[in-house]
């Protein structure tokens, strides 16, 4: 009987542990779901913030194009004033440039004009192994004529024929045909820094021709802005400490472009938080633009800071309370059963005493008859 009592208490303890574990597990899963929802919301905020800055860069390149379409002749000072304002307001725009179309027959005359204007060492050039050299003969060139910011570091880029760069060439030709701002894959100089370049074509007549053939015939220059995606991501509010990746899918005529990773930012080491339950959230969002696409990928390991402590602790306390209640009920049941057993034993003992007394008083029974009667009782 005592073994049964102990089994009841043990089973009560086991039942309480199961209830507590279930409550805590439910609260933990609910906290993880809440953290997932917060993660998705943070991803959407990051997406919107990046998109806002990308749209601003498109507005800037369109504004510079409008400047050239509005004024008959834009000189270096006018370009500098306009570009400086854009660079000051948008730190993620690293440079702004204008490249006129120069035909092969006009190249020598163009270089001489630049020499007369004070650029004694100016020449149309190309880049090879991160070094600038005089450009080979081609039918047309797009040399950098206006460049901001212009300093001792960037001055060597003047005269650089962007069409000579194989990475830029595809985007430039598509920009001419589409009349949109087209992103190029980073060239050798940009790949180290997560930069990419937007190109937009300018046309003779100050308006965009409707037909592609007309656009190719009437193009007379390019506007280019260099964008630092690392700077955009760093400017983006990231309260959730998300790991962020941004891939560029450049615009091409054939639509067979492959993606290129611009940014891969891991905040795990920065946060220093230990991960629990080995769970990682992942989300992918596309930023679709007219001339190119960006893919935003975010991830985050679940850590204790993402959990709802109050819910988990409350579940544990409730489970502990229920466990103690079950054990208490088992003990009370055991006490009632023990009390009943004692009462039953007492009654049997009284019956036995009464039987002995009655048989002893009876003189008609012998000792031999007394014992069987006791056994029967």
N, C-alpha and C positions, 0 to 999 in steps of 0.2 A: 504493500500500500504506500509506504514511504517512497519507494522507487517511482510510483505513479505521480506522486506529488512533485518530486524533483523533475520528472519529465514534463509536467505541465508548466513549471516555471521556465524550463529551458526552451520549450516551444514558444512561450510568450516572449522570451528574449529574442529568439530567432525571428518571430513575426514582427517585433518592433524594429529589428535591424533591417528587415526587408522593406518595411514601410518607410523608414528613414532614408534608406538608400534610394528608394523610388522617388521620394519627394525631392531629395537633393539632385538626383539625376534629371528629373523634370525641370527643376529650376535652372540647372546648368545648361541644359539644352535650350531652354527659353532665353537664357542670357546670350548663348551663342547665336541664336536666331536674331536677337536684337542687335548684337554686334555686327552680324552680316548685313542687316538692314542699314545700320549706320555706315558701314563700309561702302555700300552701294550709293548711299546719299553723298558721301565724301567723293566718290569717283565721279558722280554727276557734277558736283561743284568744280572739281578739277577740270573736267571736260569743258564746262561752260567758261571757266576762266581762261583756258588755253584758246578756246574758240574765239573769245572776245578779242584777245591779242592778235590772233591770226587775222581776223576780220579787219582789225585796225591797220595791219601791215598791208592788206589789200587796198584799203582806202588810201593809204599813203602813196602807194605806187600809182593808183588811179589819179590822185591829185597832182602828182608830178607830171603824169602824162597830159592831164588837162592844162597844166602850165605851158607845156610846149605847144599844145594845140591852140591855146588862146593868144600867145604872144608870137609875133612873126619871127623874132630872133631872141633867144634866151642866152644871155652872156654868163660868164663864170660867177660874177657877183650875185646875180639874181638866183642862180641855181644854189649858190652857197647859202644865201639867206633862207631860202625855202627848205633846203635839206637840214640845216642846223636846227631849225625849229622842230622838225620831225625827230631828229636824233636826240634832242633835249627832252622831248616828251615821252619818247619810247626807248628805254635803255636797251631793249633786246634787239633793236635794229642797229647793226654794227657799221654799216656803210650804205651809201646811196651813190649811184653812178649813172652817167649818161654816155652812151656810145653811138656816134653817128655811123651811118653806113658809108663806107669809103670803097669806091670801085678800084680795081687794079690800075686803071689808067690815071686815076686821080691821086694815087697813093703818094707819089713823089712830091707833087704840088702841096698836098696836105701836110706832109712832114716839113717842107720848107716854110709854110705859113706858121707852123708851130715854132720853128726856130726863130723866125722874125718876131714872134710874140714873146720871146724870152726863154722858151724851153729849148735850150741849145742842144741838149743831148736826146731830145725826143725822137722816137722812132716807133713804128708799128712793130710789135714784138709778140712772141709767143713764149709759153712756159714749158720748160723741159727739165724734169728732175728738180723742181722747185727753183730753177734758175731761169731768168729771162734772157732771151736771145732774139736777134732780128728775125722777124717772121718770114716764112717762106712765101713764095709767090702764090697768090690765090686770086680768084675772080672778084671776091668781095671781102671786106674786113669790117669788124665792129670794134675799133680800138676805144679804150676808155679815154674820154676827153675831159669830163667833169667828174670829180670824185670828192666825196666828203665822208668822214673827215680827211683832210689833206694835211699830212705831216711827213716828217722824215722817213717814217716807216712805210706809209702807204703811197708816197710819191713815186716809188719805183713801179707801181701798178699802172701809171699813166702810159697810154699807148698799147696796153695789153689787149690783144685781139681775142675777145671771149669766144669767138667762133672757132678759134684754133684748138680750144679745149674740147676733147671728145665727150666729156660729161655734160658740158654746157651746150654743145651743138644740138643735141636732140631736143632739149627744152627750148632753145631759141627758135628752131624751125617750127616747132609746135606752137610757140607763142605767136609767131608771124601768121601761121595759118588760122589759128583760133581767135586771135585778138583778145585773149584772156591773159591773166597773170599766171605763168607756168613755173612750177618749181623744178629745179634741177637736182639731180643727185650731187652730193658734195664732191668737189674735186679733191686733189691730194692735199691742198693746203687747209681745206675745211674739215676733213674727216677727223682730225684730232680734236676738234672743238665742238662738234655737234652743230655746225652751221649748215645752212643751205641757202641758195640764191633764188630769188624770184625774178623772172624776166617778163617784160611787157613791151610789145612792139609799138613804134610810132609810124604813122603813115603820112605821105604827102597829101596835102589838101585838108589837113586838120580834122578829118573825119575818118571813120573806119569803113573801108570798102566792104561791100556785102559778100562778094565772091572770093573764094580762096585764091584763084588765079590773079585777081586784081590786088589782093593783099600782098602777094609775093612780088608783084611788079611795083607797088607803090610804097613798100616799106622803106623808111629812110633813117631809122635809128631804133635804139633800145633804151629802156630804163631798167636798171637792176638794183635790187636792194638785198643786202645780206642779213639774214635773220639768225639769231643765236637761240636755238631751242633750249639749251641749258638755262639761259637767263630767263626764258619764259616760264619754265618749270620751277625755277627758284623763286620767281616772283609770285607764283601761284600759292594761295593759302592751302596748307596741307596739315590740318589739325589732327587727322587720323594717322599721320606718319605712314603714308602709303608708300610702297615700293612702286616707282613709276618708270615705265618704258614708253618711248614715243618712236614709232616707225614712220618713215616717209615713203609714200608710194608716188613717184613723180608722174607728171602727165606726159604721155607720149602719143604720137599719132597712131601707132599700131595697138595701143592698149595692152602691151605685153610687159609692162614694167614690173620689176621685182621690188620688194620693200627693202629699205635700208634703215638700220637702227641709228637714230640720232641721239637718244638719251636713254641711259640705263642707270636709274638712281635707286640705290638700296639704302633704306633707312634703318635696317635691322641693327646694324652695328652702332648707329647713332643713338637709338632708343635704349639699347642695353637691356631690354625686357626679356624674361625667359618665356618661352612658348609653352602652352599647355595643350593637352589632348592631341598634339601633333596635327592641328588643323590649319589649313591655309585657305584664305579667300582669294578668288581670282575674278577679274572682270575685264572685258574688252569692249571698247567703244570706238566707233569710227567717226572721224571728222572729215566730212565730205565737202570739197570745195570745187569750183569750176575747173581749175587747172591741175589739181593734184589732191591726194588724200593723205590724211594722217591717221595712224592707228594708235590709240591710247590703251595701254595695258597696265592695270594696277593689280597689286597683290599685297597681302598682309597676313602675317602669322598671328593667330589668336593668342593674346597674353592676358595676364591677370587684370591689367588696367581696363580691359574691354568688358569685364564681367560685372554683373549687378550683385555686389556683395550682400546687400540687404536681403534680397530675395533668397539667395543661397543660405545665408545664416538663419533666416526665418524658417526655411524648410527644415534645416537641421534641428533647430530648437523644437519645432512642432513634432518632428519625428522622435526626438528624445523624450518629449513629454508623453507621446502616445506609447512609447516603449515602457516608460516607468508606470504608466497607467495600466498597461496590460500585466506587468509583473505584480502590481499592487492587487489587481483583481484576482490574479492567480493565487496570491498569498491569502487573500480573504476567503477564496473558495477552499483553499487548503485548511484554513482555520475552522471553517464551518464543518468540513468533512471530519476533521479530527475531533471536534466537539461531539458530533453525532456518534462517532465510533466509541468515545468514552461513555456516552450515555447508554449505548447498546451493551457495552461490557459491564457497566454497573447494574443494569437490569438483569443480565444473565447471572451475575454474581449474587444478586438478591434472591433470584429464583433457586439457585444452588443452595444457598444458606437456608432458605425456607424448607427446601426438600430434605436437607440433612436434619433440620430441627424436627420436622414432622415425623420422619422415619425413626429418629432416636427416641421420640416420646412413645412411639407405638410399641407396646410390649408384645404384640402379637407376631412381630417380625423377628426372625432370628438374624444373626450376623450374616449367615450365608445369603439370606434374602435381601439384606440391606445393600450389599455391594452391587448385585445386578441392577437394582433399582437406581442406584447412583449412576451406573454406566448409561442407563437409558436416558437419564437426564442430560 
